[in-house]
């Protein structure tokens, strides 16, 4: 199985308003198929006031710029007919400040007041997020509420069983619309504030117990076929705890380790990553090229040949690999938490950036016309990144056993990492040279940036 993250607004437009939509995605199903994708993760498609959609106003309705609920279902059907599963992004930790629940809570209406977290005298209201300078508490009309992702996204109060119940109804609703599963957004944040102590603290145990409830519900509705992947951006040992319950988790360390190793020109981080995250595990790791919260791969790893090595590592390692839309073309973008539009630019279908399906909802800074980064240009050039990606995904399809495999016997020198991948029945050894010169290791000779399977 090969996954693909689609930022819905930027992917494919069916009605010429410049904004990506459900019909657009359905119309491009053949492209997804051609590049070997059989599972798409759609970024939030719910009613929301923002460009990113992670702050939801109505969990039971779609963003009208993307289409109606029936357009959504038609898209799911089309993708299913092509053998592509659909996984939706589910931000359950918080809602939009324009959600009727929050509006009612601000008006003091029961039961909604208890849907949110309000400050108590012993809380430290000037506490900031541990990873940046953003405040956790927000004041509106003299009322202080908790919102780990900012004042426009108040956190829901999962100490309240009614909120837990509502979230299960949302899960059930979307499974009944035909989706195959979820990407659980911000999974470690459901319980991340210690009310007794009045400070930020992840309660991983409680979070995992909550996700177990969600998975039980999902399996009850959909059966064991459900595919769920969690977003826990943290150390591998913490990711492990969530992945065991949910079955699959994004392996952030994989993305970070390969990028870092390539930038520094030595494989040590990759070696550490493979040993910590890809050995035999009771779940599927999801290695990925990047996502909408980080710099684009091509902005960090400038050379196309090096990025081909990234794809080689991605497609020869266990689990469910994910490609961030446009990484197969070499799209660029620098992430900035105050202006994340730069990593979600319109997907370039044509060299000219104009034609059927092309989105154009924002001014383009990084992926301009006629710069070689479009499906049209990449398909027509021999040896392009896209052609290499297609070859790798074809290889992956011929080796479906890789999903349930693991990595053993990792060896290396400065530039070459070697590893055995096996599922107990099948197996091979991979040699990857991240350097721009020839290398010899364990009797195997490698050309610059070569990934060899033995
Ligand atoms: C998800 C979505 C994101 C979305 C939200 C909110 C959550 O993908 O698009 O924002 O719905 C944190 C959260 C993640 C969150 C990201 C953006 N992503 O945990 O759930 O922020 C550290 C922290 C992480 C943190 C990360 C951010 O530990 O928790 O992620 O920094 O950079 C090593 C360490 C690891 C460390 C990293 C990086 O890997 O092990 O701990 O992570 O290094 O230093 C959306 C929009 C936003 C908007 C919001 C409301 O995109 O713009 O503000 O909605």
Boltz pocket constraint, residues with backbone or C-beta under 6 A from the ligand:
constraints:
  - pocket:
      binder: B
      contacts: [[A, 52], [A, 54], [A, 55], [A, 91], [A, 131], [A, 149], [A, 150], [A, 153], [A, 185], [A, 186], [A, 187], [A, 231], [A, 233], [A, 234], [A, 235], [A, 252], [A, 253], [A, 256], [A, 292], [A, 293], [A, 337], [A, 340]]
      max_distance: 6.0
